Amino acid sequence: MDNSQQQEIKIELTPDVAKGIYSNLAVITHGANEFFIDFITMAPNMPGAKVQSRIIMSPENAKNLLGALMENVKKYESTFGPIVPKRPVSNGNGGNGEIPNPFIMGGKA
């Protein structure tokens, strides 16, 4: 078989998985051999939240995912316009008024 020829992969999507899981927070950690991405749904006025799904991948696959996300965000923005981070009018604590990015600093932003 020619190595330059791409092999087609049949991907099965069950109805249960097709429903998806909403996430508005991700905590990303890593060790020497893998990345862990915990997807969480936070609700207003709730002191805690449970991990809804955990994805574990190799560093190489994590970097491939990063590239694919960057490419898809560029395509999205070229179709729908720039994604602008939301900023509150006032956060009430005298800070700079920015909403912390929950996808950086281990979810502690």
PyMOL CGO cylinders between C-alpha atoms (Angstrom):
from pymol import cmd
from pymol.cgo import CYLINDER

trace = [
    CYLINDER, 0.00, 0.00, 0.00, 1.23, 3.51, -0.85, 0.3, 1, 1, 1, 1, 1, 1,
    CYLINDER, 1.23, 3.51, -0.85, 2.08, 5.38, 2.40, 0.3, 1, 1, 1, 1, 1, 1,
    CYLINDER, 2.08, 5.38, 2.40, 1.12, 8.72, 0.81, 0.3, 1, 1, 1, 1, 1, 1,
    CYLINDER, 1.12, 8.72, 0.81, -2.46, 7.47, 0.37, 0.3, 1, 1, 1, 1, 1, 1,
    CYLINDER, -2.46, 7.47, 0.37, -4.76, 8.40, 3.25, 0.3, 1, 1, 1, 1, 1, 1,
    CYLINDER, -4.76, 8.40, 3.25, -6.68, 5.58, 4.84, 0.3, 1, 1, 1, 1, 1, 1,
    CYLINDER, -6.68, 5.58, 4.84, -10.38, 6.23, 5.41, 0.3, 1, 1, 1, 1, 1, 1,
    CYLINDER, -10.38, 6.23, 5.41, -11.52, 5.76, 8.99, 0.3, 1, 1, 1, 1, 1, 1,
    CYLINDER, -11.52, 5.76, 8.99, -15.12, 4.93, 9.75, 0.3, 1, 1, 1, 1, 1, 1,
    CYLINDER, -15.12, 4.93, 9.75, -16.17, 6.88, 12.85, 0.3, 1, 1, 1, 1, 1, 1,
    CYLINDER, -16.17, 6.88, 12.85, -19.25, 5.78, 14.74, 0.3, 1, 1, 1, 1, 1, 1,
    CYLINDER, -19.25, 5.78, 14.74, -21.28, 8.36, 16.67, 0.3, 1, 1, 1, 1, 1, 1,
    CYLINDER, -21.28, 8.36, 16.67, -23.85, 6.82, 18.98, 0.3, 1, 1, 1, 1, 1, 1,
    CYLINDER, -23.85, 6.82, 18.98, -27.03, 8.79, 19.75, 0.3, 1, 1, 1, 1, 1, 1,
    CYLINDER, -27.03, 8.79, 19.75, -25.99, 9.16, 23.39, 0.3, 1, 1, 1, 1, 1, 1,
    CYLINDER, -25.99, 9.16, 23.39, -22.61, 10.67, 22.49, 0.3, 1, 1, 1, 1, 1, 1,
    CYLINDER, -22.61, 10.67, 22.49, -24.16, 12.76, 19.68, 0.3, 1, 1, 1, 1, 1, 1,
    CYLINDER, -24.16, 12.76, 19.68, -26.17, 14.70, 22.30, 0.3, 1, 1, 1, 1, 1, 1,
    CYLINDER, -26.17, 14.70, 22.30, -22.92, 16.20, 23.52, 0.3, 1, 1, 1, 1, 1, 1,
    CYLINDER, -22.92, 16.20, 23.52, -22.09, 17.75, 26.88, 0.3, 1, 1, 1, 1, 1, 1,
    CYLINDER, -22.09, 17.75, 26.88, -22.07, 21.52, 27.38, 0.3, 1, 1, 1, 1, 1, 1,
    CYLINDER, -22.07, 21.52, 27.38, -18.94, 22.90, 29.03, 0.3, 1, 1, 1, 1, 1, 1,
    CYLINDER, -18.94, 22.90, 29.03, -18.10, 26.46, 30.03, 0.3, 1, 1, 1, 1, 1, 1,
    CYLINDER, -18.10, 26.46, 30.03, -14.94, 25.60, 31.96, 0.3, 1, 1, 1, 1, 1, 1,
    CYLINDER, -14.94, 25.60, 31.96, -11.98, 23.36, 31.17, 0.3, 1, 1, 1, 1, 1, 1,
    CYLINDER, -11.98, 23.36, 31.17, -9.09, 22.53, 33.45, 0.3, 1, 1, 1, 1, 1, 1,
    CYLINDER, -9.09, 22.53, 33.45, -5.99, 21.39, 31.59, 0.3, 1, 1, 1, 1, 1, 1,
    CYLINDER, -5.99, 21.39, 31.59, -3.09, 19.67, 33.33, 0.3, 1, 1, 1, 1, 1, 1,
    CYLINDER, -3.09, 19.67, 33.33, -0.25, 17.52, 32.10, 0.3, 1, 1, 1, 1, 1, 1,
    CYLINDER, -0.25, 17.52, 32.10, 2.41, 15.06, 33.11, 0.3, 1, 1, 1, 1, 1, 1,
    CYLINDER, 2.41, 15.06, 33.11, 5.47, 13.96, 31.19, 0.3, 1, 1, 1, 1, 1, 1,
    CYLINDER, 5.47, 13.96, 31.19, 3.51, 11.61, 28.92, 0.3, 1, 1, 1, 1, 1, 1,
    CYLINDER, 3.51, 11.61, 28.92, -0.06, 12.90, 28.69, 0.3, 1, 1, 1, 1, 1, 1,
    CYLINDER, -0.06, 12.90, 28.69, -2.40, 15.89, 28.84, 0.3, 1, 1, 1, 1, 1, 1,
    CYLINDER, -2.40, 15.89, 28.84, -5.62, 15.77, 30.88, 0.3, 1, 1, 1, 1, 1, 1,
    CYLINDER, -5.62, 15.77, 30.88, -8.52, 17.99, 29.85, 0.3, 1, 1, 1, 1, 1, 1,
    CYLINDER, -8.52, 17.99, 29.85, -11.44, 18.07, 32.32, 0.3, 1, 1, 1, 1, 1, 1,
    CYLINDER, -11.44, 18.07, 32.32, -14.64, 19.60, 30.93, 0.3, 1, 1, 1, 1, 1, 1,
    CYLINDER, -14.64, 19.60, 30.93, -16.89, 21.18, 33.56, 0.3, 1, 1, 1, 1, 1, 1,
    CYLINDER, -16.89, 21.18, 33.56, -20.25, 22.97, 33.55, 0.3, 1, 1, 1, 1, 1, 1,
    CYLINDER, -20.25, 22.97, 33.55, -20.41, 25.85, 36.02, 0.3, 1, 1, 1, 1, 1, 1,
    CYLINDER, -20.41, 25.85, 36.02, -23.75, 27.34, 37.00, 0.3, 1, 1, 1, 1, 1, 1,
    CYLINDER, -23.75, 27.34, 37.00, -24.30, 30.81, 38.49, 0.3, 1, 1, 1, 1, 1, 1,
    CYLINDER, -24.30, 30.81, 38.49, -24.47, 31.01, 42.29, 0.3, 1, 1, 1, 1, 1, 1,
    CYLINDER, -24.47, 31.01, 42.29, -23.28, 27.42, 42.70, 0.3, 1, 1, 1, 1, 1, 1,
    CYLINDER, -23.28, 27.42, 42.70, -20.18, 26.95, 44.87, 0.3, 1, 1, 1, 1, 1, 1,
    CYLINDER, -20.18, 26.95, 44.87, -18.92, 23.87, 43.03, 0.3, 1, 1, 1, 1, 1, 1,
    CYLINDER, -18.92, 23.87, 43.03, -19.21, 21.79, 39.91, 0.3, 1, 1, 1, 1, 1, 1,
    CYLINDER, -19.21, 21.79, 39.91, -18.48, 18.23, 38.78, 0.3, 1, 1, 1, 1, 1, 1,
    CYLINDER, -18.48, 18.23, 38.78, -16.25, 17.16, 35.92, 0.3, 1, 1, 1, 1, 1, 1,
    CYLINDER, -16.25, 17.16, 35.92, -18.58, 16.12, 33.09, 0.3, 1, 1, 1, 1, 1, 1,
    CYLINDER, -18.58, 16.12, 33.09, -15.95, 14.53, 30.89, 0.3, 1, 1, 1, 1, 1, 1,
    CYLINDER, -15.95, 14.53, 30.89, -12.19, 13.89, 30.97, 0.3, 1, 1, 1, 1, 1, 1,
    CYLINDER, -12.19, 13.89, 30.97, -10.07, 13.51, 27.85, 0.3, 1, 1, 1, 1, 1, 1,
    CYLINDER, -10.07, 13.51, 27.85, -6.55, 12.12, 28.15, 0.3, 1, 1, 1, 1, 1, 1,
    CYLINDER, -6.55, 12.12, 28.15, -4.19, 12.45, 25.19, 0.3, 1, 1, 1, 1, 1, 1,
    CYLINDER, -4.19, 12.45, 25.19, -0.53, 12.27, 24.26, 0.3, 1, 1, 1, 1, 1, 1,
    CYLINDER, -0.53, 12.27, 24.26, 1.46, 15.52, 24.01, 0.3, 1, 1, 1, 1, 1, 1,
    CYLINDER, 1.46, 15.52, 24.01, 1.61, 15.07, 20.22, 0.3, 1, 1, 1, 1, 1, 1,
    CYLINDER, 1.61, 15.07, 20.22, -2.18, 14.69, 19.96, 0.3, 1, 1, 1, 1, 1, 1,
    CYLINDER, -2.18, 14.69, 19.96, -2.69, 17.67, 22.31, 0.3, 1, 1, 1, 1, 1, 1,
    CYLINDER, -2.69, 17.67, 22.31, -0.58, 19.80, 19.97, 0.3, 1, 1, 1, 1, 1, 1,
    CYLINDER, -0.58, 19.80, 19.97, -2.55, 18.50, 16.96, 0.3, 1, 1, 1, 1, 1, 1,
    CYLINDER, -2.55, 18.50, 16.96, -5.78, 19.45, 18.78, 0.3, 1, 1, 1, 1, 1, 1,
    CYLINDER, -5.78, 19.45, 18.78, -4.41, 22.94, 19.44, 0.3, 1, 1, 1, 1, 1, 1,
    CYLINDER, -4.41, 22.94, 19.44, -3.63, 23.39, 15.75, 0.3, 1, 1, 1, 1, 1, 1,
    CYLINDER, -3.63, 23.39, 15.75, -7.07, 22.11, 14.71, 0.3, 1, 1, 1, 1, 1, 1,
    CYLINDER, -7.07, 22.11, 14.71, -8.81, 24.46, 17.17, 0.3, 1, 1, 1, 1, 1, 1,
    CYLINDER, -8.81, 24.46, 17.17, -6.79, 27.44, 15.93, 0.3, 1, 1, 1, 1, 1, 1,
    CYLINDER, -6.79, 27.44, 15.93, -7.62, 26.61, 12.31, 0.3, 1, 1, 1, 1, 1, 1,
    CYLINDER, -7.62, 26.61, 12.31, -11.32, 26.20, 13.08, 0.3, 1, 1, 1, 1, 1, 1,
    CYLINDER, -11.32, 26.20, 13.08, -11.50, 29.45, 15.08, 0.3, 1, 1, 1, 1, 1, 1,
    CYLINDER, -11.50, 29.45, 15.08, -9.97, 31.28, 12.08, 0.3, 1, 1, 1, 1, 1, 1,
    CYLINDER, -9.97, 31.28, 12.08, -12.59, 29.71, 9.77, 0.3, 1, 1, 1, 1, 1, 1,
    CYLINDER, -12.59, 29.71, 9.77, -15.38, 30.61, 12.21, 0.3, 1, 1, 1, 1, 1, 1,
    CYLINDER, -15.38, 30.61, 12.21, -14.22, 34.22, 12.47, 0.3, 1, 1, 1, 1, 1, 1,
    CYLINDER, -14.22, 34.22, 12.47, -13.91, 34.58, 8.70, 0.3, 1, 1, 1, 1, 1, 1,
    CYLINDER, -13.91, 34.58, 8.70, -17.54, 33.46, 8.38, 0.3, 1, 1, 1, 1, 1, 1,
    CYLINDER, -17.54, 33.46, 8.38, -19.18, 35.03, 11.45, 0.3, 1, 1, 1, 1, 1, 1,
    CYLINDER, -19.18, 35.03, 11.45, -16.80, 37.81, 12.49, 0.3, 1, 1, 1, 1, 1, 1,
    CYLINDER, -16.80, 37.81, 12.49, -14.32, 38.10, 15.33, 0.3, 1, 1, 1, 1, 1, 1,
    CYLINDER, -14.32, 38.10, 15.33, -14.95, 36.39, 18.65, 0.3, 1, 1, 1, 1, 1, 1,
    CYLINDER, -14.95, 36.39, 18.65, -14.79, 39.19, 21.22, 0.3, 1, 1, 1, 1, 1, 1,
    CYLINDER, -14.79, 39.19, 21.22, -14.34, 38.23, 24.89, 0.3, 1, 1, 1, 1, 1, 1,
    CYLINDER, -14.34, 38.23, 24.89, -17.24, 39.49, 27.01, 0.3, 1, 1, 1, 1, 1, 1,
    CYLINDER, -17.24, 39.49, 27.01, -16.46, 42.17, 29.58, 0.3, 1, 1, 1, 1, 1, 1,
    CYLINDER, -16.46, 42.17, 29.58, -18.79, 43.14, 32.44, 0.3, 1, 1, 1, 1, 1, 1,
    CYLINDER, -18.79, 43.14, 32.44, -19.74, 46.79, 32.98, 0.3, 1, 1, 1, 1, 1, 1,
    CYLINDER, -19.74, 46.79, 32.98, -18.44, 46.54, 36.55, 0.3, 1, 1, 1, 1, 1, 1,
    CYLINDER, -18.44, 46.54, 36.55, -17.25, 43.65, 38.64, 0.3, 1, 1, 1, 1, 1, 1,
    CYLINDER, -17.25, 43.65, 38.64, -17.98, 45.44, 41.91, 0.3, 1, 1, 1, 1, 1, 1,
    CYLINDER, -17.98, 45.44, 41.91, -14.60, 44.72, 43.50, 0.3, 1, 1, 1, 1, 1, 1,
    CYLINDER, -14.60, 44.72, 43.50, -12.51, 47.54, 42.06, 0.3, 1, 1, 1, 1, 1, 1,
    CYLINDER, -12.51, 47.54, 42.06, -10.61, 45.23, 39.69, 0.3, 1, 1, 1, 1, 1, 1,
    CYLINDER, -10.61, 45.23, 39.69, -9.97, 45.86, 36.04, 0.3, 1, 1, 1, 1, 1, 1,
    CYLINDER, -9.97, 45.86, 36.04, -13.47, 44.70, 35.05, 0.3, 1, 1, 1, 1, 1, 1,
    CYLINDER, -13.47, 44.70, 35.05, -12.34, 41.70, 33.00, 0.3, 1, 1, 1, 1, 1, 1,
    CYLINDER, -12.34, 41.70, 33.00, -13.96, 38.30, 33.19, 0.3, 1, 1, 1, 1, 1, 1,
    CYLINDER, -13.96, 38.30, 33.19, -11.29, 35.73, 34.06, 0.3, 1, 1, 1, 1, 1, 1,
    CYLINDER, -11.29, 35.73, 34.06, -10.56, 33.24, 31.27, 0.3, 1, 1, 1, 1, 1, 1,
    CYLINDER, -10.56, 33.24, 31.27, -11.61, 29.86, 32.71, 0.3, 1, 1, 1, 1, 1, 1,
    CYLINDER, -11.61, 29.86, 32.71, -9.47, 27.99, 30.18, 0.3, 1, 1, 1, 1, 1, 1,
    CYLINDER, -9.47, 27.99, 30.18, -6.11, 29.27, 31.46, 0.3, 1, 1, 1, 1, 1, 1,
    CYLINDER, -6.11, 29.27, 31.46, -4.16, 28.99, 34.70, 0.3, 1, 1, 1, 1, 1, 1,
    CYLINDER, -4.16, 28.99, 34.70, -5.65, 25.59, 35.51, 0.3, 1, 1, 1, 1, 1, 1,
    CYLINDER, -5.65, 25.59, 35.51, -9.18, 27.00, 35.72, 0.3, 1, 1, 1, 1, 1, 1,
    CYLINDER, -9.18, 27.00, 35.72, -8.20, 29.27, 38.63, 0.3, 1, 1, 1, 1, 1, 1,
    CYLINDER, -8.20, 29.27, 38.63, -8.13, 32.49, 36.59, 0.3, 1, 1, 1, 1, 1, 1,
]
cmd.load_cgo(trace, "trace")
